[in-house]
Amino acid sequence: MTVSASFFGTDGIRGSVSLEAVDEEEAIRLIQHERTLTPAFMRLVGEALSYTRPALPGEGEVVVVGWDRRPGNAALVAALTLGLRLTGSHVIHIGECATPTLHRAVLAFSARAGCMITASHNPVADSGIKVFDSFGYKSNRTYEADVSQTVRQLAEEDRDVDAVDRETLALPDEAHHDWSEGAHRTWLAQRWSQFESVFGVWNSAASDRFASPLLIDGANGFGASWLAEFLRERGVSCREVSSPSGILNEGCGAGDLSPTATWTHQEVEASSHMLLKALKPAPEGQLVGAALDGDGDRCLFIQATGTGFAVVDGDAMAAMLLGAAADHSWSFAASIESDVALFGHVQSLNAETECIETAVGDRWLSYALRPSEGGWLHDATMPASCGIEDSGHVVLPAPHPTVDDAWSLVGDGAATLCAVLLAAAQQTDAVFDRGWKKRVSIKDSHRERWQASSELFSSTEENLRTALEGLGFEAQRRRIEGEPDLLLMHGHSMEGVASFGVRNSGTQAKTSLSVRLSKDLDSSPFEKLLDAVTADLAAVLTAD
């Protein structure tokens, strides 16, 4: 069976956690073939990160480590720390925190690298690692391949550590646990003021735009303990529905909300999701709730419809943000899963806005928006840069903690919530005339069977091309940096644009298919095509 050369997916390494003591060869097999993460593997990653650290920008030996509230994380953090310290890294622990807090700490401590131990929106039984460079950007594919190769090389060597040294080196060189809540809250207060200067000040008189209270779902994670209070201090009527004492992501959070999801009033009443079941009927178009994910780097809103409720996805939030600041010419990035009408909409707001299409994953948004040289944007005021994914990842500039007039780029669910609140308060009649899209997933997929070099890929490409041409579209495959195994067929006709995509998830054992259409196109034949292709691929990708 062919396997990936890299252990990293779309956003770091993720897997179900097993604390069983295994040797390093078995640890690699488990993560590679069974998506199971062990302390032995995390130690290997720590060693590999130290040895490959010179390949990252910056200077020094400091590595900052933070983690979210998953039960297996203590053992994983200790193993990672052991690996890092064995090989010469100076390790700083900042404790339980959100992923954007870890980004901030990397800059504040002038670290060479940062490690966030999390599996984001994945179930609490999973965990993983996201790696950041000295500029606060997530690691790139080339570096991840180097780390993966080094992991394999280390596993072939005879490396032993006595019990005393193992226990000592599993502890950090420094611990700064005051970073966990206070630092993020102070940082967000600074960003709120900056957002007001760009998107407009909070207008409590715009209460008709929002339910009172607005329901906040912190996914039983980091933000559940303080975010609602932070917003109330600024005049926002809101209430947290999750709890920091609950199980991370269980029955809550943005991870269970699809960007295209809708519910009737009856469906939310019967739902087990904390946010959904707390919703009450409201005037159509009113924003009634917002959900973060477990590690706090993305956010989705919920609005009332005529029959129930619907997700306000990243595309719609971007339209709100850029609409409220239409006097700026933005640098704007969106992933291949965004609405096909989005770029046209944002350029109608300001014709000078630059639009960039990226691969899936918020790191690609940051890469697209960062300067060609160096890592930071430089401006006395917040730069007009924004990247979005329809899943709720929104990348916005954040002030550097120690360098004047320097800005990093970061996805932060709490900051996204604040920015959208301010933007929406200014736009009582804003309309995004969006297209149509649908996404399905083949679960328990053998992802190694879907590769650009495979016969399955080639035959699917040809079948999609024939189908699109039969529907009157001129079809061609589009290639996107960062997605080598993406099949993206783009069709053009006098009536509009049709896009059909097939890609492996980089975080879970599934293969995703999506269709995106211009507004006026009839979706019926494309839904039939999606069903047929899904059935054909599932027969191959899920077969034993």
Beta strands, then each sheet from edge to edge (+ up, - down):
strand 1: 13-17
strand 2: 36-37
strand 3: 62-67
strand 4: 90-96
strand 5: 113-117
strand 6: 126-133
strand 7: 174-175
strand 8: 210-217
strand 9: 238-240
strand 10: 262-264
strand 11: 287-292
strand 12: 299-304
strand 13: 308-312
strand 14: 331-335
strand 15: 354-358
strand 16: 377-378
strand 17: 385-388
strand 18: 394-399
strand 19: 406-411
strand 20: 436-443
strand 21: 474-478
strand 22: 487-493
strand 23: 496-504
strand 24: 510-517
sheet 1: 2+ 1+ 6- 5+ 3+ 4+ 7+
sheet 2: 9+ 8+ 11+ 12- 13+ 10-
sheet 3: 15+ 14+ 17+ 18- 19+ 16-
sheet 4: 20+ 24- 23+ 22- 21+
end
